[in-house]
Amino acid sequence: MRPAPLAEPSLDTICVDRSILPLYPNWVKMVMHPDLEATGPAKYGLATVEPWLHDGQKNGGRMVGNRIYEHLLANNMLDSCLGLRDGEEFQKKGIAVFRKFFGGKAFWGISLRPLQL
């Protein structure tokens, strides 16, 4: 007798094993905030996540990533942002889930914050 298949995780729930280190791209020479790698909720609903935009990005504006990072750092916002491990888990859900919740926008791991933890 074959075992029953495991239930698929809900498409609107993200589960992140924070004990797994993110897989950094080859071009990353130095991890800026390794202390933040294991922070964040282990499980949360995508409905509790909203994109965060710097004022310079609103109304179709564009900004250099370093200015966004400097703003997040100066305002002590980095630890409330989702990170690369979250992005890896979003990727596993597939493009349809990403489009449903983020409308085809680019994902920057430090630019999304959960509304409730």
N, C-alpha and C positions, 0 to 999 in steps of 0.2 A: 504494500500500500504506500502510495506517495504521500508525503506530508502536505498539508494544506499550504497554499502559497501565502507568503507574508502579506499583510495588508499594506497597500501603498500609502506613503505619508500624504497628508493633505496637501494639495497644491498651494494652499494659501498659508501654510505654516513652514517656517524655516527652522531647522534644527542644526545647531553648530556645535561640533565637538571642539571646544576651546583648547583641549590638550594637544591637538594636532597643529603644528606650525604651518603658517601659510606657505604656499609654493611661490616664491618670489621670481619675477622674470629675471632672465640672465643679466640684464643691464643694471640691476640693483647691486651696487657695490657696498652700501652700508645701510642697515636698517635703522631708521631714525628714532623709532620709539618701540623697541622690543618689549618694554614694560606694558604696552597696550595690547600686545598680541593675544593675551588670554582674557581680555576684558569684554564684557558684553553678555547679553542673555544667551542661554543655551537653546532656548526655544522662544519664538515669538511669531505673531501673525503678521503677514505682509500688510494687512489693513492698518496696522499700528505704525507703519513706516511712511514718512513723507519726505519728499526731496527737499533739501535745504539749498537755497540760492543766496549767494553773496549779493548785496545790493547792486553791485556792478554787473551782475548777470541778469537781473530782472529786466523785463520789457525787451527781451531779445539781446541784451548786452553780452559781451564776451570779456573774459578775463584770463590772465595768465595764471596757471595753477599755483605758482609760488605765492602770489598775492592772496589767493584763497587760503592756502596753508598758513601763511603768516597771520591772517585774520583769525582763523580757528585757534592757532597757538596763543596769540595775544589775548583772546577772550576765553581761554581755558575751556574750549569746546571739543578738543580732540577726543577726550575720553567718553563723550556722549555720542560719538559717530560710529557707524558700522565700519568694519574694516575689510581687509582682503579675504579673510576666511569667510565672511558673510557673502562676499562676491563669488567665492568658489561654490558655496552652497546654492546661491541663486542660479549659477551656471548649470548645476546638476538638474535643476527643475526644467530647463529647456527654454527655448526662445519664446514659446507661446505664453508661458507664465510671466516671463520678463516683460513682454509687450503688454500683457493684461494689466500688470501692476505699475509699470513705469512708462508706458506709452511709447516705447522705442527710444527713450532718452538714453544718453550715455551714462554709465555707472562709474562713479568715482567712489571708491570705498570710504573715503573720508567725508563724503558729501551727503550722506543719508543718516538720519537719526530716528531711532524708535521713539514713538510718542509716549508709550507706556512700557515700563519694564516690570 
